[in-house]
Amino acid sequence: MSTFTYRAATANGAIRRGRLVALNAQELEARLRLLGLDLIDAWPQSTRRWIRSASIPRRELISFCVHLETTLAARVHLIDALADLAEATNHPRFREVISVVLDNVREGKAFSAALREHPQAFNRVFVGLVESGERSGRLEEVFARLAANLKWQDEIASATKKALTYPAFTFVVLVCTTMFILLYLVPQLSVFIRSMSGGPLPAQTRLLLALSEGLQAYWYLLPAIPAALAFAWLALQRQGSEETKRRLDAWRLRLPIVGPILSRLALARFAGLFGLLYASGLPVIAALEVAEGGIGNRAIAHAAQRARDAISQGSSIGDAFAESALFPNLLLRMVRIGETTGEIDKAMRNVTYFYEREIQESIERLESLTEPVLTLILGALLGWLMMAVLGPIYDLISKLKV
């Protein structure tokens, strides 16, 4: 199957442009004729395999949800809304995905089933919510909730990137400055330092010269070690066993400073998705099963899966979640309140709101602390380097005065 971009004429002579999936140009022409269009010309585009492997930016998905929420609330037919999206979307890969989805819907396939064929663009949570909206006849409400959830994720991601940009930049400057001093300045000054010293060099100067000579001899290890570590990490993430991936994600949650933020972020995402799915009409077990795929941390997802298994065997929701230490007391308390009142979705919204505030405050604290801490580290390093270089000179001057 190929995706064709075509130009066709309507019965009154108007020109229509679009995309359709067909085996060949003859089938494309026949399908257009069924739609009341006469083919003018067409050319093949990328294949479905390329489309399915395409990763779609979150902001494109937000625009997709907002458009469908608005048009469906205005009683615009789904096919017409998708056709407008296919023409208006600027992202080329997403435009191809929407065009294929539109073709499938025109052929009579359910909207959720058409979305399910593109897992790189629409994850299980997205498809599950759309499917529940189709059953309840409230698709516009589902897309409103999806848009709100995606906007929240985008805001958190933007805030995290903003908070980490300055520390990352400062760290790079610190490393580059240190390497420049050790690999260029110190070798230039080493002969001068040794000639100016009338006796044994100070300990910090000997350490500085040893570091410089070691880096000159084994400079290739500087890029090789980080590259090897990054390659090993990616290899474990992609090809490691599920147990290994789960252990790596659990280790990330235990990292100092960053670990608690990652934990709150995963828990907030889980609570938001669980509440969203439950409010859309899915039963607890089905909502948990779908929400597990959107947590973003395998350790917490595994804990949620074990809780789901316990619930399916008759355990209460609160007791099932209490079996794992990864779920904090706040979440357990709100789950029990929601279970008692029958308002699990509202309880999960409260959890999401609480963790959202904690995440924002943690990011702000991290952002305010990193600048002075890194400045102190940079100052201490440069001070040590200056003392190591100038120490022998001061010693010589003091001896000359005597």
RADA-V114748 format. One record per pair of residues at least 4 apart in sequence whose ideal C-beta (glycine too) atoms are under 8 Angstrom apart, sorted by the first residue. I is the first residue (numbers start at 0). J is the second residue. If there is no record, write none. Layout:
i->I j->J
i->I j->J
This chain:
i->0 j->20
i->0 j->21
i->0 j->22
i->0 j->46
i->0 j->47
i->1 j->20
i->1 j->21
i->1 j->22
i->1 j->23
i->1 j->43
i->1 j->44
i->1 j->46
i->2 j->18
i->2 j->19
i->2 j->20
i->2 j->43
i->2 j->44
i->2 j->45
i->2 j->46
i->2 j->47
i->2 j->50
i->2 j->95
i->2 j->98
i->2 j->99
i->3 j->18
i->3 j->19
i->3 j->20
i->3 j->21
i->3 j->24
i->3 j->27
i->3 j->41
i->3 j->42
i->3 j->43
i->3 j->44
i->4 j->16
i->4 j->17
i->4 j->18
i->4 j->41
i->4 j->42
i->4 j->44
i->5 j->16
i->5 j->17
i->5 j->18
i->5 j->19
i->5 j->27
i->5 j->31
i->5 j->38
i->5 j->39
i->5 j->40
i->5 j->41
i->6 j->14
i->6 j->15
i->6 j->16
i->6 j->38
i->6 j->39
i->6 j->40
i->6 j->41
i->7 j->14
i->7 j->15
i->7 j->16
i->7 j->17
i->7 j->31
i->7 j->36
i->7 j->37
i->7 j->38
i->7 j->39
i->8 j->12
i->8 j->13
i->8 j->14
i->8 j->15
i->8 j->36
i->8 j->37
i->8 j->39
i->9 j->13
i->9 j->14
i->9 j->15
i->9 j->35
i->9 j->36
i->10 j->35
i->14 j->39
i->15 j->36
i->16 j->86
i->17 j->82
i->17 j->85
i->17 j->86
i->17 j->98
i->18 j->44
i->18 j->85
i->18 j->94
i->18 j->95
i->18 j->98
i->18 j->99
i->18 j->101
i->18 j->102
i->19 j->27
i->19 j->30
i->19 j->31
i->19 j->98
i->19 j->102
i->20 j->47
i->20 j->98
i->20 j->99
i->20 j->102
i->21 j->26
i->21 j->27
i->21 j->30
i->22 j->26
i->23 j->27
i->24 j->28
i->24 j->41
i->25 j->29
i->26 j->30
i->27 j->31
i->27 j->38
i->27 j->41
i->28 j->32
i->28 j->38
i->29 j->33
i->30 j->34
i->31 j->36
i->31 j->37
i->31 j->38
i->32 j->36
i->32 j->37
i->32 j->38
i->34 j->105
i->44 j->95
i->45 j->49
i->45 j->50
i->45 j->95
i->46 j->50
i->47 j->51
i->47 j->99
i->48 j->52
i->49 j->53
i->50 j->92
i->50 j->95
i->50 j->96
i->50 j->99
i->50 j->117
i->51 j->116
i->51 j->117
i->51 j->118
i->51 j->119
i->52 j->119
i->53 j->92
i->53 j->93
i->53 j->95
i->53 j->96
i->53 j->119
i->53 j->120
i->54 j->119
i->54 j->120
i->55 j->59
i->55 j->60
i->55 j->90
i->55 j->92
i->55 j->93
i->55 j->96
i->55 j->119
i->55 j->120
i->56 j->60
i->56 j->90
i->57 j->61
i->57 j->149
i->57 j->152
i->57 j->153
i->57 j->156
i->58 j->62
i->58 j->153
i->59 j->63
i->59 j->88
i->59 j->90
i->59 j->93
i->60 j->64
i->60 j->120
i->60 j->121
i->60 j->125
i->60 j->145
i->60 j->149
i->61 j->65
i->61 j->146
i->61 j->149
i->61 j->150
i->61 j->153
i->62 j->66
i->62 j->88
i->63 j->67
i->63 j->84
i->63 j->88
i->63 j->93
i->63 j->97
i->64 j->68
i->64 j->142
i->64 j->143
i->64 j->145
i->64 j->146
i->64 j->149
i->65 j->69
i->65 j->142
i->65 j->146
i->66 j->70
i->66 j->80
i->66 j->83
i->66 j->84
i->66 j->87
i->67 j->71
i->67 j->77
i->67 j->80
i->67 j->84
i->67 j->138
i->67 j->139
i->67 j->142
i->68 j->72
i->68 j->139
i->68 j->142
i->68 j->143
i->68 j->146
i->69 j->73
i->70 j->75
i->70 j->79
i->70 j->80
i->70 j->83
i->71 j->75
i->71 j->77
i->71 j->80
i->71 j->138
i->71 j->139
i->71 j->142
i->72 j->139
i->75 j->79
i->75 j->80
i->76 j->80
i->77 j->81
i->77 j->104
i->77 j->110
i->77 j->138
i->78 j->82
i->78 j->101
i->78 j->104
i->78 j->105
i->79 j->83
i->80 j->84
i->81 j->85
i->81 j->97
i->81 j->100
i->81 j->101
i->81 j->104
i->82 j->86
i->82 j->101
i->83 j->87
i->84 j->88
i->84 j->97
i->85 j->94
i->85 j->97
i->85 j->98
i->85 j->101
i->88 j->93
i->88 j->94
i->88 j->97
i->89 j->94
i->90 j->94
i->91 j->95
i->92 j->96
i->93 j->97
i->93 j->120
i->94 j->98
i->95 j->99
i->96 j->100
i->96 j->117
i->96 j->120
i->97 j->101
i->98 j->102
i->99 j->103
i->99 j->113
i->99 j->116
i->99 j->117
i->100 j->104
i->100 j->110
i->100 j->113
i->100 j->114
i->100 j->116
i->100 j->117
i->101 j->105
i->102 j->106
i->103 j->108
i->103 j->112
i->103 j->113
i->103 j->116
i->104 j->108
i->104 j->110
i->104 j->113
i->108 j->112
i->108 j->113
i->109 j->113
i->109 j->130
i->109 j->133
i->110 j->114
i->110 j->129
i->110 j->133
i->110 j->138
i->111 j->115
i->111 j->126
i->111 j->129
i->111 j->130
i->111 j->133
i->112 j->116
i->114 j->120
i->114 j->121
i->114 j->125
i->114 j->126
i->114 j->129
i->115 j->121
i->115 j->126
i->117 j->121
i->118 j->122
i->118 j->123
i->121 j->125
i->121 j->126
i->121 j->129
i->122 j->126
i->122 j->292
i->122 j->293
i->123 j->127
i->123 j->289
i->123 j->292
i->123 j->293
i->124 j->128
i->124 j->272
i->124 j->275
i->124 j->276
i->124 j->289
i->124 j->290
i->124 j->292
i->124 j->293
i->125 j->129
i->125 j->145
i->126 j->130
i->127 j->131
i->127 j->276
i->127 j->281
i->127 j->285
i->127 j->289
i->128 j->132
i->128 j->141
i->128 j->144
i->128 j->145
i->128 j->275
i->128 j->276
i->128 j->279
i->129 j->133
i->129 j->138
i->129 j->141
i->130 j->134
i->131 j->135
i->131 j->141
i->131 j->276
i->131 j->279
i->131 j->280
i->131 j->281
i->132 j->136
i->132 j->137
i->132 j->138
i->132 j->140
i->132 j->141
i->132 j->142
i->132 j->279
i->133 j->138
i->134 j->280
i->135 j->279
i->135 j->280
i->137 j->141
i->137 j->279
i->138 j->142
i->139 j->143
i->140 j->144
i->140 j->279
i->141 j->145
i->141 j->279
i->142 j->146
i->143 j->147
i->144 j->148
i->144 j->275
i->144 j->278
i->144 j->279
i->145 j->149
i->145 j->275
i->146 j->150
i->147 j->151
i->148 j->152
i->148 j->271
i->148 j->272
i->148 j->275
i->149 j->153
i->150 j->154
i->151 j->155
i->151 j->271
i->151 j->351
i->151 j->355
i->152 j->156
i->152 j->268
i->153 j->157
i->154 j->158
i->155 j->159
i->155 j->264
i->155 j->267
i->155 j->355
i->155 j->358
i->156 j->160
i->157 j->161
i->158 j->162
i->158 j->358
i->158 j->359
i->158 j->362
i->159 j->163
i->159 j->260
i->159 j->362
i->160 j->164
i->161 j->366
i->162 j->166
i->162 j->362
i->162 j->363
i->162 j->365
i->162 j->366
i->162 j->369
i->163 j->167
i->164 j->168
i->165 j->169
i->165 j->366
i->165 j->369
i->165 j->370
i->166 j->170
i->166 j->369
i->166 j->370
i->166 j->373
i->167 j->171
i->168 j->172
i->169 j->173
i->169 j->369
i->169 j->370
i->169 j->373
i->169 j->374
i->169 j->377
i->170 j->174
i->170 j->373
i->171 j->175
i->172 j->176
i->172 j->377
i->173 j->177
i->173 j->373
i->173 j->376
i->173 j->377
i->173 j->380
i->174 j->178
i->175 j->179
i->176 j->180
i->176 j->377
i->176 j->381
i->177 j->181
i->177 j->380
i->178 j->182
i->178 j->214
i->178 j->221
i->179 j->183
i->179 j->184
i->180 j->184
i->180 j->185
i->180 j->384
i->181 j->185
i->181 j->207
i->181 j->210
i->181 j->211
i->181 j->214
i->182 j->186
i->182 j->211
i->182 j->214
i->182 j->215
i->182 j->218
i->183 j->187
i->184 j->188
i->185 j->189
i->185 j->207
i->185 j->208
i->185 j->211
i->185 j->388
i->186 j->211
i->186 j->215
i->187 j->191
i->188 j->192
i->188 j->388
i->189 j->193
i->189 j->208
i->189 j->211
i->190 j->194
i->191 j->195
i->192 j->196
i->192 j->200
i->192 j->204
i->192 j->208
i->192 j->388
i->192 j->391
i->192 j->392
i->193 j->200
i->195 j->391
i->195 j->392
i->195 j->395
i->196 j->200
i->196 j->204
i->196 j->391
i->196 j->394
i->196 j->395
i->197 j->394
i->197 j->395
i->197 j->398
i->198 j->394
i->200 j->204
i->200 j->205
i->200 j->208
i->200 j->391
i->201 j->205
i->201 j->387
i->201 j->390
i->201 j->391
i->201 j->394
i->202 j->206
i->203 j->207
i->203 j->383
i->203 j->386
i->203 j->387
i->203 j->390
i->204 j->208
i->204 j->387
i->204 j->388
i->204 j->390
i->204 j->391
i->205 j->209
i->206 j->210
i->206 j->387
i->207 j->211
i->207 j->384
i->207 j->387
i->207 j->388
i->208 j->212
i->209 j->213
i->210 j->214
i->211 j->215
i->212 j->216
i->213 j->217
i->214 j->218
i->214 j->221
i->219 j->223
i->220 j->224
i->221 j->225
i->222 j->226
i->223 j->227
i->224 j->228
i->225 j->229
i->226 j->230
i->227 j->231
i->228 j->232
i->229 j->233
i->230 j->234
i->231 j->235
i->232 j->236
i->232 j->247
i->233 j->237
i->234 j->238
i->234 j->239
i->235 j->239
i->235 j->243
i->235 j->244
i->235 j->247
i->236 j->244
i->236 j->247
i->239 j->243
i->239 j->244
i->239 j->247
i->240 j->244
i->241 j->245
i->241 j->297
i->242 j->246
i->243 j->247
i->244 j->248
i->244 j->297
i->245 j->249
i->245 j->297
i->245 j->298
i->245 j->301
i->246 j->250
i->246 j->298
i->247 j->251
i->247 j->297
i->248 j->252
i->248 j->296
i->248 j->297
i->248 j->298
i->248 j->299
i->249 j->253
i->249 j->298
i->250 j->254
i->251 j->257
i->251 j->258
i->251 j->261
i->251 j->296
i->252 j->258
i->252 j->261
i->252 j->262
i->252 j->265
i->252 j->296
i->252 j->298
i->252 j->299
i->252 j->325
i->253 j->258
i->254 j->258
i->254 j->261
i->256 j->260
i->256 j->365
i->257 j->261
i->258 j->262
i->259 j->263
i->259 j->361
i->260 j->264
i->260 j->358
i->260 j->361
i->260 j->362
i->260 j->365
i->261 j->265
i->261 j->296
i->262 j->266
i->262 j->296
i->262 j->299
i->262 j->325
i->263 j->267
i->263 j->354
i->263 j->357
i->263 j->358
i->263 j->361
i->264 j->268
i->264 j->295
i->264 j->354
i->264 j->358
i->265 j->269
i->265 j->294
i->265 j->295
i->265 j->296
i->265 j->299
i->266 j->270
i->266 j->299
i->266 j->326
i->266 j->327
i->266 j->330
i->266 j->350
i->266 j->354
i->267 j->271
i->267 j->350
i->267 j->351
i->267 j->354
i->267 j->355
i->267 j->358
i->268 j->272
i->268 j->293
i->268 j->294
i->268 j->295
i->269 j->273
i->269 j->290
i->269 j->293
i->269 j->294
i->269 j->299
i->269 j->303
i->270 j->274
i->270 j->330
i->270 j->333
i->270 j->347
i->270 j->348
i->270 j->350
i->270 j->351
i->270 j->354
i->271 j->275
i->271 j->347
i->271 j->348
i->271 j->351
i->272 j->276
i->272 j->289
i->272 j->290
i->272 j->293
i->272 j->294
i->273 j->277
i->273 j->286
i->273 j->287
i->273 j->290
i->273 j->343
i->273 j->347
i->274 j->278
i->274 j->343
i->274 j->344
i->274 j->345
i->274 j->346
i->274 j->347
i->274 j->348
i->274 j->350
i->274 j->351
i->275 j->279
i->275 j->344
i->275 j->347
i->276 j->281
i->276 j->285
i->276 j->286
i->276 j->289
i->276 j->290
i->277 j->281
i->277 j->283
i->277 j->286
i->277 j->343
i->277 j->344
i->277 j->347
i->278 j->344
i->281 j->285
i->281 j->286
i->281 j->289
i->282 j->286
i->283 j->287
i->283 j->310
i->283 j->316
i->283 j->343
i->284 j->288
i->284 j->307
i->284 j->310
i->284 j->311
i->285 j->289
i->286 j->290
i->287 j->291
i->287 j->303
i->287 j->306
i->287 j->307
i->287 j->310
i->288 j->307
i->289 j->293
i->290 j->294
i->290 j->303
i->291 j->300
i->291 j->303
i->291 j->304
i->291 j->307
i->292 j->300
i->294 j->299
i->294 j->300
i->294 j->303
i->296 j->300
i->297 j->301
i->298 j->302
i->298 j->325
i->299 j->303
i->299 j->325
i->300 j->304
i->301 j->305
i->302 j->306
i->302 j->323
i->302 j->325
i->302 j->326
i->303 j->307
i->304 j->308
i->305 j->309
i->305 j->319
i->305 j->322
i->305 j->323
i->306 j->310
i->306 j->316
i->306 j->319
i->306 j->320
i->306 j->322
i->306 j->323
i->306 j->326
i->307 j->311
i->307 j->319
i->308 j->312
i->309 j->314
i->309 j->318
i->309 j->319
i->309 j->322
i->310 j->314
i->310 j->315
i->310 j->316
i->310 j->319
i->314 j->318
i->314 j->319
i->315 j->319
i->315 j->338
i->316 j->320
i->316 j->334
i->316 j->335
i->316 j->337
i->316 j->338
i->316 j->343
i->317 j->321
i->317 j->331
i->317 j->334
i->317 j->335
i->317 j->338
i->318 j->322
i->320 j->326
i->320 j->330
i->320 j->331
i->320 j->334
i->321 j->326
i->321 j->331
i->326 j->330
i->326 j->331
i->327 j->331
i->328 j->332
i->329 j->333
i->329 j->350
i->329 j->353
i->330 j->334
i->330 j->350
i->331 j->335
i->332 j->336
i->333 j->337
i->333 j->346
i->333 j->347
i->333 j->349
i->333 j->350
i->334 j->338
i->334 j->343
i->334 j->346
i->335 j->339
i->336 j->340
i->336 j->346
i->337 j->341
i->337 j->342
i->337 j->343
i->337 j->344
i->337 j->345
i->337 j->346
i->337 j->347
i->338 j->343
i->340 j->345
i->340 j->346
i->342 j->346
i->343 j->347
i->344 j->348
i->345 j->349
i->346 j->350
i->347 j->351
i->348 j->352
i->349 j->353
i->350 j->354
i->351 j->355
i->352 j->356
i->353 j->357
i->354 j->358
i->355 j->359
i->356 j->360
i->357 j->361
i->358 j->362
i->359 j->363
i->360 j->364
i->361 j->365
i->362 j->366
i->363 j->367
i->364 j->368
i->365 j->369
i->366 j->370
i->368 j->372
i->369 j->373
i->370 j->374
i->371 j->375
i->372 j->376
i->373 j->377
i->374 j->378
i->375 j->379
i->376 j->380
i->377 j->381
i->378 j->382
i->379 j->383
i->380 j->384
i->381 j->385
i->382 j->386
i->383 j->387
i->384 j->388
i->385 j->389
i->386 j->390
i->388 j->392
i->389 j->393
i->390 j->394
i->391 j->395
i->392 j->396
i->393 j->397
i->394 j->398
i->395 j->399
i->396 j->400
i->397 j->401
